[in-house]
Amino acid sequence: MSSPVNLGANLNVGARADVFSKARNHERVEQLAIARQNDLLPYFRLLTSQAGPIVEMEGRETIMLGSNNYLGLTADPRVKAAAADALERYGTALTGSRLLNGTIPLHLELERELAEFMGTEDALAFTTGYQANVGCIGTILDANDTVIVDSGDHASIHDGCRLAGARLRPFRHNKLDKLERMLERAAGDGATGGTMVVVDGVYSMEGDIAPLPRIADLCERYGARLMVDEAHGAGVLGRRGAGASELLGVERRVDLRMGTFSKSFASCGGFIAGPAEVIDYLRFAARSFVFSAAAVPAAVGAALAALRILRDEGEPLLEALLERARYLHTGLSALGLDVVAPTELDDGSLALTPIVPVVVGDDMSAVALWKALFSAGVYTNVAIHPAVQPGGALLRTSLMATHEPEHLDRALAIIAEVVDRFPSLPQGG
C-alpha cells in the first residue's frame, strides 16, 4: 500500500504563498477555536427529529424558534405523501440536468402552477434558491449594464451581480434617497446597457419589508427594471401568500420575482417568475440551471403539494402565522427586550412578518444568550457580524403557523428566566 501524500511537503515555500494559508489565518480562526472549546458554537447543531414547533436537538426536547418552516407544512401528511409518491414513481434522483435528461412532468406542473399563483406569464424552477438568484442575475445582466442593490440584500444577489460583471451600485438599506442617487448615477453613466434594481421583499435577519411601491415609482421614473427576492415573503405575506409584492399591491409593477421552496413550501429549491420571453431565455442560458442536476423528484413533489395547499386553503394558515408572530412580539416586548419593530407601511399601518428579532448588540453577548437559551430548551438563530452591522448582533426568532399558544408561553417563560441573567441587554422603548 502506498503511503499518503503530504501535499505541504511538495510546496516550494520560497516561490509563492500557499493558497491554503487563508484557511489557517482568517479573522475567525481564534473565535471559532474558543467557541468550539466552550461549546458556544451556535451553528451546525444537530436536529435529530422532524422539523416542527417542538423538535429533538442533540437528544433533548427543544422549542423551535429558529426555523423557516413558516407554514409548518414539512409535517403535513399530504406533502409527505406527495414526496413519497414522486420518489416511488421517479426514483431517488434524476442524475442529470433539466436541459438534457432531468425534466419530469412534475417540474412542468410546478412551474405552470407557480406562474398562475404568482400572476406571471411563466416560471422556472431551480435546484436551490441560491442558484435561482445567481443564475437569473448573472444571465440577465452583463458588463454593459448597471445593477443597483440594497446593502441588506441576500448574499446570493450580491454573488449574482459579481458573476454578471455589471457595474454595481449599492445603496444603504431601505434609504430611498440613496437609491435615487444611484439611479441618477446610472442614468449618467453613458453605458449602452440597461439598469436593474434588486431588493429583498422581506429581509431575512431583521424581518423588515422593503418599501416596494416607492421603489417601483423610482424604477419607473428612471427606466430601470425591478427584481424582488420573495424568499421570505412568498407563502407568508399577502392575501394569497404571493409575497411582499402582493401585500403592497405592486405585483404588476415588479418585473421579476424570485422565491424558494425551502421555507413555506416545505422542500428545497427556488424559482424565478416573470415574462415568458425572459423565463425562456433563462431556461437555455442560465448556467446555474443548465449545468446543475435537476432537483430530486421527492423535493419537487413536496413543493408542488405545498403550493396547492397554500393556493386552496392558505388563508387560515397565513392568519395563524402572523397571529403567532404578533403574540411572540408582544411577549418579548413585555419582557423589556429591544424587539425590532414591525414595518410601518405607507398608509401608516404596521406589518409583521414571522421573523421577530431581538437586538443584543455585542457579538459575544448574543452567542452567550443563545447558548443559555439552547441549554434551557429554546432554539433561536444568532445573527452576528458580517450578517449584521458591527455592534448590531441579533437573536433571531421565527414562527410557524403550527406553533400553539402553549408552545410560545413555555418559550417566553424560559426566555424570561434566562434574560434575568443578562442585565446588560438593550431595553425596548
Backbone torsions as a table, in degrees:
resi	resn	phi	psi	omega
1	MET	NA	133.9	180.0
2	SER	-75.4	150.7	-179.4
3	SER	-80.5	152.8	179.2
4	PRO	-60.1	146.5	179.4
5	VAL	-85.2	130.3	175.5
6	ASN	-93.3	98.0	-176.2
7	LEU	-61.2	-37.4	-178.3
8	GLY	-60.8	-33.7	-177.8
9	ALA	-68.2	-20.8	-176.7
10	ASN	-89.7	-1.8	-178.1
11	LEU	-82.3	139.0	171.4
12	ASN	-88.5	95.0	-171.5
13	VAL	-59.3	-33.2	-177.1
14	GLY	-77.3	-12.2	-174.3
15	ALA	-81.4	-59.7	-176.9
16	ARG	-145.7	163.5	177.9
17	ALA	-68.4	151.3	177.6
18	ASP	-79.2	124.1	-179.4
19	VAL	-64.3	-18.8	178.8
20	PHE	-80.2	-7.1	-173.5
21	SER	-62.0	-31.2	-179.8
22	LYS	-64.8	-24.2	177.3
23	ALA	-72.0	-23.5	-180.0
24	ARG	-95.7	-22.2	-168.4
25	ASN	-121.7	12.1	-178.4
26	HIS	-69.8	164.5	-169.7
27	GLU	-66.3	-17.3	-176.6
28	ARG	-97.2	-1.2	-174.7
29	VAL	-55.6	-51.8	-176.7
30	GLU	-66.5	-41.4	179.3
31	GLN	-62.1	-43.0	179.0
32	LEU	-64.1	-39.6	179.9
33	ALA	-63.4	-44.2	179.1
34	ILE	-65.3	-42.3	-179.3
35	ALA	-62.8	-42.5	-180.0
36	ARG	-67.2	-40.4	-179.3
37	GLN	-63.1	-31.6	-175.9
38	ASN	-106.2	13.0	-179.3
39	ASP	53.6	42.6	-179.6
40	LEU	-108.0	7.2	-177.1
41	LEU	-76.4	115.3	-175.2
42	PRO	-85.4	11.6	-174.4
43	TYR	-119.7	155.7	177.8
44	PHE	61.5	30.7	175.2
45	ARG	-73.2	147.7	-171.4
46	LEU	-87.5	121.4	171.7
47	LEU	-92.2	120.6	-173.3
48	THR	-115.3	26.2	175.8
49	SER	-150.2	-179.9	172.0
50	GLN	-66.7	153.6	176.5
51	ALA	-70.7	140.5	179.6
52	GLY	179.2	-177.6	179.5
53	PRO	-62.0	-35.8	174.5
54	ILE	-118.1	126.3	-177.4
55	VAL	-128.2	170.5	168.2
56	GLU	-105.8	120.4	176.5
57	MET	-123.3	121.0	178.1
58	GLU	51.9	41.3	170.2
59	GLY	88.8	6.2	179.1
60	ARG	-139.3	154.5	-179.5
61	GLU	-68.8	134.4	-175.1
62	THR	-140.4	138.6	173.2
63	ILE	-80.1	122.6	-175.4
64	MET	-89.0	108.7	172.8
65	LEU	-120.6	34.5	-178.6
66	GLY	-144.3	36.2	-178.1
67	SER	-117.8	153.8	172.8
68	ASN	-99.2	16.1	-179.9
69	ASN	-78.8	61.7	-163.4
70	TYR	-58.2	-40.0	-179.3
71	LEU	-93.7	-2.4	178.9
72	GLY	68.9	21.4	-172.5
73	LEU	-81.0	-6.8	177.5
74	THR	-62.9	-22.6	179.6
75	ALA	-100.5	-0.8	-178.2
76	ASP	-67.6	128.3	-177.7
77	PRO	-57.4	-33.2	-179.2
78	ARG	-70.0	-36.6	178.0
79	VAL	-69.2	-43.1	179.3
80	LYS	-65.5	-39.2	178.9
81	ALA	-65.8	-38.9	178.6
82	ALA	-64.9	-39.3	176.6
83	ALA	-63.7	-43.2	-179.7
84	ALA	-65.7	-39.5	179.0
85	ASP	-64.5	-42.5	178.7
86	ALA	-65.4	-39.0	177.0
87	LEU	-61.5	-44.9	-178.2
88	GLU	-66.3	-39.2	-175.6
89	ARG	-78.4	-40.4	-171.6
90	TYR	-113.6	-1.7	178.9
91	GLY	85.2	-173.6	-172.7
92	THR	-78.4	-26.8	-175.6
93	ALA	-155.6	164.0	-178.9
94	LEU	-105.5	-7.1	169.1
95	THR	53.1	29.0	177.5
96	GLY	-175.1	175.9	-178.8
97	SER	-78.0	159.7	174.6
98	ARG	-59.4	-36.0	-176.1
99	LEU	-61.1	-43.2	-170.8
100	LEU	-98.6	-52.6	-172.7
101	ASN	-151.8	22.0	-174.6
102	GLY	-120.4	8.8	179.1
103	THR	-89.8	128.7	177.4
104	ILE	-120.4	163.9	-179.6
105	PRO	-54.0	-32.1	-179.8
106	LEU	-61.9	-36.3	176.9
107	HIS	-59.2	-46.1	-176.5
108	LEU	-68.8	-38.7	176.0
109	GLU	-62.6	-45.0	-178.7
110	LEU	-61.3	-45.6	-178.4
111	GLU	-66.1	-40.9	179.1
112	ARG	-63.6	-44.1	-177.8
113	GLU	-74.3	-30.2	173.9
114	LEU	-63.9	-44.7	179.7
115	ALA	-61.4	-42.1	178.3
116	GLU	-63.8	-43.6	-177.9
117	PHE	-65.5	-42.0	-177.9
118	MET	-82.3	-9.4	179.7
119	GLY	73.9	33.9	-179.4
120	THR	-118.9	169.9	-179.2
121	GLU	-70.6	-35.3	-175.1
122	ASP	-156.1	169.7	176.8
123	ALA	-150.1	154.7	178.9
124	LEU	-132.5	126.1	-178.8
125	ALA	-93.6	131.8	177.7
126	PHE	-108.2	165.2	-178.3
127	THR	-70.2	-32.1	175.2
128	THR	-138.9	160.5	175.2
129	GLY	-65.3	-38.4	177.7
130	TYR	-57.1	-45.6	-179.7
131	GLN	-65.1	-31.6	178.9
132	ALA	-63.0	-48.7	179.7
133	ASN	-66.9	-48.2	-178.7
134	VAL	-61.9	-43.9	-178.0
135	GLY	-66.9	-42.7	-178.7
136	CYS	-68.1	-54.4	-175.9
137	ILE	-66.1	-41.5	-178.4
138	GLY	-69.0	-16.3	179.8
139	THR	-99.3	-42.5	-177.3
140	ILE	-66.7	-36.0	-175.7
141	LEU	-102.1	154.6	171.5
142	ASP	-142.2	-171.4	-171.8
143	ALA	-65.4	-17.0	178.3
144	ASN	-83.0	-12.4	-173.3
145	ASP	-96.8	166.7	173.3
146	THR	-118.2	135.3	175.4
147	VAL	-122.1	131.3	-177.7
148	ILE	-114.1	124.9	-174.3
149	VAL	-129.1	148.9	171.3
150	ASP	-72.0	138.9	-179.0
151	SER	-61.4	-21.4	179.6
152	GLY	-90.9	3.7	-179.2
153	ASP	-59.6	154.0	179.4
154	HIS	-60.5	152.0	-178.3
155	ALA	-57.2	-33.6	-178.6
156	SER	-64.9	-30.4	176.2
157	ILE	-68.5	-47.7	179.0
158	HIS	-61.9	-38.7	179.5
159	ASP	-67.8	-37.7	176.1
160	GLY	-62.7	-37.4	178.0
161	CYS	-64.9	-41.9	178.4
162	ARG	-63.8	-41.3	179.3
163	LEU	-62.5	-39.2	-178.9
164	ALA	-66.1	-32.0	-176.4
165	GLY	77.0	11.6	179.4
166	ALA	-71.8	161.4	174.4
167	ARG	-67.1	121.3	-174.3
168	LEU	-100.9	124.9	177.8
169	ARG	-127.1	98.4	178.0
170	PRO	-82.4	153.5	173.1
171	PHE	-129.2	154.1	-177.0
172	ARG	-62.7	143.3	-170.3
173	HIS	-49.1	118.7	175.1
174	ASN	59.9	17.0	178.0
175	LYS	-92.5	100.3	-171.1
176	LEU	-73.6	-23.6	173.2
177	ASP	-65.4	-36.5	177.2
178	LYS	-70.0	-37.8	176.6
179	LEU	-61.4	-45.0	-179.1
180	GLU	-63.6	-37.5	178.0
181	ARG	-62.4	-39.4	177.9
182	MET	-67.3	-36.8	176.9
183	LEU	-65.6	-39.3	176.6
184	GLU	-62.7	-42.5	179.4
185	ARG	-65.5	-40.3	179.0
186	ALA	-62.4	-39.5	179.1
187	ALA	-65.6	-28.4	-179.1
188	GLY	-93.3	1.1	-177.1
189	ASP	-66.4	-27.4	-176.8
190	GLY	74.9	12.1	179.7
191	ALA	-74.2	156.1	-179.7
192	THR	-83.3	-12.3	-177.5
193	GLY	-89.4	-170.5	-179.1
194	GLY	-106.7	-172.0	-178.1
195	THR	-128.5	139.2	174.4
196	MET	-133.3	135.9	174.8
197	VAL	-102.4	132.5	-179.9
198	VAL	-125.8	122.8	178.6
199	VAL	-135.7	158.3	169.5
200	ASP	-79.7	142.9	172.1
201	GLY	-73.3	-46.3	173.9
202	VAL	-124.3	129.3	-178.5
203	TYR	-86.5	131.2	-163.8
204	SER	-70.8	-24.7	-178.3
205	MET	-90.6	-53.8	-177.4
206	GLU	-84.8	-19.6	-179.9
207	GLY	75.7	13.6	-179.4
208	ASP	-84.5	158.7	-174.8
209	ILE	-106.5	135.0	179.5
210	ALA	-68.2	145.3	176.6
211	PRO	-77.4	71.1	-169.7
212	LEU	-62.0	-38.7	179.3
213	PRO	-58.9	-42.5	-179.6
214	ARG	-73.1	-32.6	175.5
215	ILE	-65.9	-42.0	178.0
216	ALA	-62.8	-39.6	176.7
217	ASP	-56.7	-47.5	-178.5
218	LEU	-65.1	-41.5	179.4
219	CYS	-61.5	-41.8	179.6
220	GLU	-66.9	-38.6	-178.8
221	ARG	-64.5	-36.2	-175.6
222	TYR	-104.1	7.0	175.5
223	GLY	70.0	33.7	-179.8
224	ALA	-103.8	148.3	171.5
225	ARG	-78.7	154.4	-178.8
226	LEU	-126.5	127.2	174.9
227	MET	-119.5	134.1	-179.2
228	VAL	-121.4	126.9	174.5
229	ASP	-84.3	111.3	-177.9
230	GLU	-102.8	27.5	-177.1
231	ALA	-54.5	-42.3	-178.8
232	HIS	-103.9	10.2	178.1
233	GLY	-110.4	-40.0	178.9
234	ALA	-66.6	130.7	-175.7
235	GLY	80.9	12.6	-177.6
236	VAL	-134.4	-52.1	-171.1
237	LEU	-112.3	155.2	179.2
238	GLY	93.3	160.1	-178.0
239	ARG	-61.4	-41.1	178.4
240	ARG	-88.7	-16.9	-173.5
241	GLY	90.3	22.0	-178.3
242	ALA	-82.2	-4.4	171.6
243	GLY	120.1	-173.7	-178.7
244	ALA	-62.3	-33.9	179.3
245	SER	-62.0	-39.9	176.8
246	GLU	-70.0	-47.1	-179.9
247	LEU	-52.7	-41.4	-173.9
248	LEU	-95.8	4.3	173.3
249	GLY	72.2	29.4	-177.5
250	VAL	-120.1	20.4	-177.3
251	GLU	-52.0	-44.0	-175.9
252	ARG	-79.8	-6.6	179.9
253	ARG	-102.4	-3.6	177.3
254	VAL	-100.2	128.2	-174.1
255	ASP	-77.5	-42.3	-178.8
256	LEU	-135.4	140.3	175.2
257	ARG	-128.8	136.6	178.1
258	MET	-110.1	147.5	174.8
259	GLY	-147.7	168.2	179.2
260	THR	-125.1	158.8	175.4
261	PHE	-97.1	-5.9	-170.9
262	SER	-86.8	6.2	-179.7
263	LYS	-120.2	-101.6	-178.0
264	SER	-65.9	-21.5	-176.5
265	PHE	-91.4	9.0	164.1
266	ALA	56.3	35.7	-176.4
267	SER	-151.1	-144.1	177.6
268	CYS	-146.5	132.9	-179.8
269	GLY	144.0	-176.0	179.1
270	GLY	-154.5	173.2	-179.5
271	PHE	-152.9	158.3	170.2
272	ILE	-120.3	131.7	178.1
273	ALA	-120.5	136.3	-178.6
274	GLY	175.9	-158.3	-179.2
275	PRO	-61.8	144.9	-176.1
276	ALA	-58.8	-39.9	-176.8
277	GLU	-67.1	-34.5	179.3
278	VAL	-72.4	-44.1	179.8
279	ILE	-62.5	-40.1	-180.0
280	ASP	-67.3	-35.7	175.5
281	TYR	-62.2	-45.5	178.0
282	LEU	-62.3	-36.2	-177.6
283	ARG	-58.1	-31.1	-177.2
284	PHE	-109.0	-12.4	-172.3
285	ALA	-119.9	-19.9	-177.4
286	ALA	-74.1	113.5	-172.7
287	ARG	-64.7	-34.8	-179.9
288	SER	-70.3	-16.1	174.4
289	PHE	-92.8	-50.7	-175.0
290	VAL	-63.8	-36.7	-173.1
291	PHE	-106.7	18.2	175.9
292	SER	-112.9	146.8	174.6
293	ALA	-63.4	143.7	179.5
294	ALA	-63.6	149.8	175.0
295	ALA	-56.6	142.3	-177.4
296	VAL	-65.2	148.2	-175.0
297	PRO	-54.1	-40.1	-178.6
298	ALA	-60.8	-38.4	179.5
299	ALA	-66.5	-40.3	-180.0
300	VAL	-67.5	-43.9	178.8
301	GLY	-61.2	-41.5	179.3
302	ALA	-65.2	-44.7	-179.5
303	ALA	-62.1	-40.9	-179.5
304	LEU	-65.4	-41.6	178.2
305	ALA	-64.8	-42.0	179.3
306	ALA	-64.4	-40.9	178.1
307	LEU	-59.8	-42.4	-179.2
308	ARG	-67.1	-37.8	176.5
309	ILE	-63.7	-44.6	178.8
310	LEU	-61.5	-43.5	-178.0
311	ARG	-65.5	-42.3	-170.8
312	ASP	-90.8	-28.2	-175.0
313	GLU	-147.3	33.7	-173.8
314	GLY	-80.2	-22.2	-172.5
315	GLU	-56.7	-49.0	178.8
316	PRO	-65.7	-31.7	177.2
317	LEU	-66.1	-45.0	-179.8
318	LEU	-63.7	-41.0	178.0
319	GLU	-63.9	-43.1	180.0
320	ALA	-63.7	-40.8	-178.6
321	LEU	-60.3	-49.4	-177.2
322	LEU	-73.1	-27.7	174.1
323	GLU	-66.8	-39.8	176.4
324	ARG	-63.0	-40.5	178.3
325	ALA	-62.4	-42.9	179.0
326	ARG	-62.2	-41.5	-178.6
327	TYR	-62.6	-46.2	-178.9
328	LEU	-69.4	-41.5	179.2
329	HIS	-58.1	-45.4	179.1
330	THR	-63.6	-42.7	-178.8
331	GLY	-65.7	-41.8	179.0
332	LEU	-68.4	-39.4	178.2
333	SER	-63.7	-37.5	179.8
334	ALA	-64.7	-22.5	176.8
335	LEU	-80.8	-1.0	179.3
336	GLY	86.4	7.9	-178.5
337	LEU	-77.8	156.2	179.5
338	ASP	-87.1	87.1	-177.2
339	VAL	-90.2	133.5	179.2
340	VAL	-60.0	129.9	-174.8
341	ALA	-70.5	152.2	172.6
342	PRO	-60.3	160.7	179.5
343	THR	-76.1	129.9	174.0
344	GLU	-86.1	121.2	-179.0
345	LEU	-83.4	171.1	-175.7
346	ASP	-62.0	-26.4	179.9
347	ASP	-87.0	4.9	178.7
348	GLY	90.6	-8.4	178.2
349	SER	-77.1	162.1	179.6
350	LEU	-107.9	136.5	-178.0
351	ALA	-120.1	120.9	175.4
352	LEU	-90.5	155.9	167.1
353	THR	-124.6	170.0	179.4
354	PRO	-73.8	3.1	176.9
355	ILE	-97.8	116.6	-175.8
356	VAL	-124.5	92.3	-175.4
357	PRO	-90.9	149.7	175.3
358	VAL	-113.0	127.8	179.9
359	VAL	-77.3	126.1	177.4
360	VAL	-110.6	-41.5	176.6
361	GLY	103.5	-79.3	-176.4
362	ASP	-80.4	136.3	-177.9
363	ASP	-58.2	-49.7	-175.3
364	MET	-68.4	-33.3	176.1
365	SER	-65.0	-38.6	178.5
366	ALA	-63.9	-42.3	179.4
367	VAL	-66.3	-42.5	179.7
368	ALA	-63.7	-39.5	177.7
369	LEU	-66.5	-43.4	176.3
370	TRP	-55.8	-46.6	-177.3
371	LYS	-62.6	-42.1	-179.9
372	ALA	-63.7	-40.2	178.4
373	LEU	-69.0	-41.7	179.4
374	PHE	-61.8	-43.7	179.0
375	SER	-63.9	-28.8	-179.2
376	ALA	-88.1	-6.4	174.5
377	GLY	107.7	19.3	175.8
378	VAL	-127.0	125.4	179.5
379	TYR	-102.5	128.3	176.5
380	THR	-130.0	178.0	173.4
381	ASN	-105.8	151.5	175.6
382	VAL	-114.1	129.6	175.4
383	ALA	-115.3	110.1	179.0
384	ILE	-121.1	170.1	178.5
385	HIS	-57.9	134.0	12.5
386	PRO	-95.3	6.8	177.2
387	ALA	-64.7	-27.6	174.4
388	VAL	-130.7	171.5	179.8
389	GLN	-66.7	151.2	176.9
390	PRO	-53.6	132.8	-178.5
391	GLY	81.0	5.0	-178.1
392	GLY	-115.1	30.3	-176.9
393	ALA	-57.7	141.7	-177.8
394	LEU	-123.6	149.4	162.7
395	LEU	-100.0	110.2	-173.6
396	ARG	-95.2	117.0	173.2
397	THR	-107.4	151.8	179.2
398	SER	-145.4	152.1	-169.7
399	LEU	-112.0	160.9	170.6
400	MET	-123.1	151.4	175.0
401	ALA	-62.0	-23.5	-177.0
402	THR	-90.1	0.3	170.2
403	HIS	-65.6	132.7	175.0
404	GLU	-95.4	155.8	178.6
405	PRO	-53.7	-36.5	-179.4
406	GLU	-66.9	-30.7	174.7
407	HIS	-61.9	-46.3	-176.8
408	LEU	-71.4	-35.1	176.4
409	ASP	-63.4	-41.7	177.3
410	ARG	-62.9	-44.5	-179.9
411	ALA	-62.3	-43.8	-179.1
412	LEU	-64.7	-36.5	177.9
413	ALA	-64.5	-41.7	178.6
414	ILE	-66.1	-44.5	-179.6
415	ILE	-61.2	-42.8	179.4
416	ALA	-58.9	-41.7	-179.5
417	GLU	-67.6	-40.2	-176.9
418	VAL	-71.7	-44.4	-174.1
419	VAL	-67.8	-19.3	174.1
420	ASP	-59.9	-23.7	179.5
421	ARG	-87.3	1.6	-178.8
422	PHE	-126.6	70.8	-174.2
423	PRO	-66.0	-17.4	-176.2
424	SER	-89.4	5.7	-179.8
425	LEU	-63.4	143.4	176.0
426	PRO	-57.4	141.3	-179.3
427	GLN	-100.3	143.8	177.6
428	GLY	-73.0	160.8	-179.9
429	GLY	-83.4	NA	NA
